[in-house]
Amino acid sequence: MSRPARDRGRMSPACPATFHGTDSAYRYGCRCPHAREHKRIHQKRCREGRSAARLADGTGTRRRLRALAALGWRWQDIGDRMGVTGSAVAILAASTGLVELATAARVQIIYRDLSTRLGPSRITADRATAKGWHGPMAWADIDDPTCEPDNASPDVPDVLVVDEWAVGEAIAGRLAADRLTDVDLAEAMRRLLADGLTPGQARYRLRLTNAHARRVIRAINTPTHERTRAA
């Protein structure tokens, strides 16, 4: 009896494959970023005559997840992108041992995307700070176990950019407004209005109250929002 293929979760919404995230899944049509990375690592090790390593040091993975929490990204926000539950991400962030190589690669991809913007939860950021966790700017080499964090470095990134994934999910009606930052919510509203929707239709799509929708619409053309979008 053949062993069932392991599904590591869809990361590209349009990916048509039935399972995702490994070099095997890539051979059967998965084109998610972590499947591509897993395939690249597997091929590299095969060329070098080495068997594919399944485990890697978990220091960088743990620090990346905690750094994202320090920016206000909740475990569920990260889990949505990894194709796992928020509880699974929390366990990974608390682990002190080795992690699967494919999991480390997935966290790296998500970290590169989210570490340039603030997350939607101030509570998560405050809790991370209380635990002594450090943001991305504190690490000279986040993967080096001997590297000490620079406490003088700010947790807030110099450049904040729009989270295209979150905006797209909100516009499609698949992500509630409370899961977005103010910048992303304003951008989603701006795009819906630019597409010809009325304020009422846009409010319904984003699942906002009348008062909340009016605040978002007022924020769209403020200088602060324009500067953030341009960044």
C-alpha positions in Angstrom: 0.0 0.0 0.0 1.5 3.3 -1.0 2.1 6.1 1.5 -0.2 9.1 1.0 1.5 12.3 -0.1 1.9 14.9 2.6 0.1 18.2 2.0 2.0 21.2 3.4 -0.8 23.7 2.6 -1.6 25.9 -0.4 0.2 29.3 -0.5 -0.8 30.4 -4.0 -4.6 30.7 -4.1 -4.7 29.9 -7.8 -2.6 26.7 -7.5 -4.7 23.8 -9.0 -2.8 21.0 -7.4 -4.5 18.6 -4.9 -1.6 18.7 -2.4 1.1 21.3 -1.9 4.5 22.3 -0.6 7.0 19.5 -1.4 9.2 18.5 -4.3 6.8 15.6 -4.8 3.8 18.0 -4.9 5.8 20.1 -7.4 6.1 17.1 -9.7 2.3 16.7 -9.6 1.6 20.3 -10.5 1.9 22.4 -7.3 3.5 25.8 -8.1 3.3 27.3 -4.6 6.5 29.1 -3.5 7.4 26.6 -0.8 7.0 23.7 -3.3 9.4 25.5 -5.6 11.9 26.0 -2.7 11.6 22.4 -1.6 12.3 21.2 -5.2 15.3 23.6 -5.5 16.8 22.3 -2.3 16.1 18.7 -3.2 17.7 19.0 -6.6 20.8 20.8 -5.2 21.4 18.1 -2.7 21.0 15.4 -5.3 23.5 17.2 -7.6 26.0 17.3 -4.7 25.4 13.6 -3.9 23.8 14.2 -0.6 20.4 12.9 0.6 17.9 15.7 1.2 18.1 16.9 4.8 14.6 16.9 6.4 15.5 18.9 9.5 17.3 22.2 10.1 18.2 24.4 13.1 15.1 26.1 14.4 16.7 29.3 15.6 16.0 31.4 12.5 12.4 30.1 12.2 11.6 30.8 15.9 13.1 34.3 15.7 11.3 35.1 12.5 7.9 34.1 13.9 8.5 36.1 17.2 9.7 39.1 15.2 6.5 39.1 13.2 4.5 38.9 16.5 6.5 41.9 17.7 5.2 43.8 14.7 1.6 42.8 15.5 1.1 39.7 13.3 -1.1 37.2 15.0 -0.4 33.4 14.8 -3.6 33.0 12.7 -2.4 35.7 10.2 0.8 33.7 9.7 -1.0 30.3 9.7 -3.4 31.5 7.0 -0.4 32.0 4.7 1.3 28.8 5.7 -1.8 26.7 5.3 -1.8 25.6 9.0 -3.7 26.6 12.2 -2.6 29.5 14.4 -2.0 27.0 17.2 0.5 25.2 15.0 2.4 28.4 14.4 2.4 29.2 18.2 3.9 25.7 18.9 6.5 26.4 16.2 7.4 29.8 17.7 7.8 28.2 21.1 9.9 25.2 20.0 13.6 25.1 20.8 14.7 22.2 18.6 15.0 21.4 15.0 12.3 22.2 12.4 11.5 20.6 9.0 13.5 22.1 6.2 10.4 22.8 4.2 8.7 24.5 7.1 11.8 26.8 7.6 11.6 27.7 3.9 7.9 28.6 4.2 8.5 30.8 7.2 11.3 32.6 5.4 9.0 33.4 2.5 6.3 34.7 4.7 8.8 36.7 6.8 10.2 38.4 3.7 6.7 39.6 2.9 5.4 40.6 6.3 8.5 42.0 8.0 8.2 45.3 6.1 4.8 46.1 7.5 2.9 46.4 10.8 0.5 43.6 11.7 -3.2 44.4 12.6 -3.0 43.6 16.3 -1.5 46.0 18.8 -2.3 43.5 21.6 -0.1 40.9 19.9 2.7 43.4 19.6 2.5 44.4 23.2 2.4 40.8 24.4 5.5 40.0 22.3 7.3 42.9 23.8 6.4 41.8 27.3 7.9 38.4 26.5 11.2 40.0 25.5 10.8 39.2 21.8 12.5 41.4 19.2 11.4 42.8 15.9 13.2 42.3 12.6 15.4 45.3 12.9 17.1 44.0 16.1 18.9 41.1 14.3 22.1 41.4 12.4 21.9 37.7 11.5 18.6 36.2 12.5 19.8 32.7 11.7 23.0 32.8 13.8 22.4 31.2 17.2 25.3 33.3 18.6 23.9 36.6 17.4 22.6 38.9 20.1 19.7 41.3 19.4 20.3 45.0 19.2 17.9 46.5 21.8 18.5 50.0 20.4 17.0 49.1 17.0 13.3 50.0 16.6 10.8 47.2 15.9 8.9 49.3 13.4 10.3 49.0 9.9 11.4 52.1 8.0 9.1 51.4 5.1 5.5 50.2 5.5 3.9 48.7 2.3 0.5 47.4 1.4 -0.1 43.7 2.0 -1.3 42.7 -1.4 -2.5 39.3 -0.2 -4.7 40.8 2.5 -6.1 43.5 0.3 -7.0 40.9 -2.4 -8.6 38.6 0.1 -10.6 41.5 1.6 -11.8 42.7 -1.8 -12.9 39.1 -2.6 -14.9 39.1 0.6 -12.8 36.3 2.1 -11.0 38.3 4.9 -12.8 40.3 7.5 -11.8 44.0 8.1 -10.6 43.3 11.6 -7.8 41.1 10.1 -6.4 44.0 8.1 -4.2 46.9 9.1 -5.6 50.5 8.7 -3.3 50.9 5.7 -4.6 47.7 4.0 -8.2 48.4 4.8 -7.9 51.9 3.3 -6.3 50.5 0.2 -9.0 47.8 -0.2 -11.7 50.5 0.1 -9.8 52.7 -2.4 -9.7 49.9 -5.0 -13.3 49.0 -4.6 -14.4 52.6 -5.1 -12.1 53.0 -8.1 -13.7 49.9 -9.6 -17.1 51.7 -9.6 -18.7 50.3 -6.4 -20.7 52.8 -4.4 -19.6 53.4 -0.8 -22.5 51.3 0.4 -21.5 48.4 -1.9 -17.9 48.7 -0.8 -18.9 48.8 2.9 -20.9 45.6 2.4 -18.0 43.9 0.6 -15.6 44.7 3.4 -18.2 44.0 6.2 -17.9 47.4 7.8 -20.4 49.4 9.8 -21.5 52.8 8.4 -19.4 54.7 10.8 -16.3 52.6 10.2 -16.7 52.9 6.4 -17.0 56.7 6.6 -13.7 56.8 8.6 -11.9 54.6 6.1 -13.2 56.7 3.2 -12.0 59.9 4.9 -8.6 58.3 5.4 -8.1 57.4 1.8 -7.0 60.8 0.6 -5.1 61.9 3.7 -1.3 62.7 3.2 -0.3 59.9 5.6 -2.1 57.2 3.6 -0.7 58.5 0.3 2.8 58.5 1.6 2.4 54.9 2.9 1.0 53.7 -0.3 3.8 55.3 -2.3 6.4 53.6 -0.1 
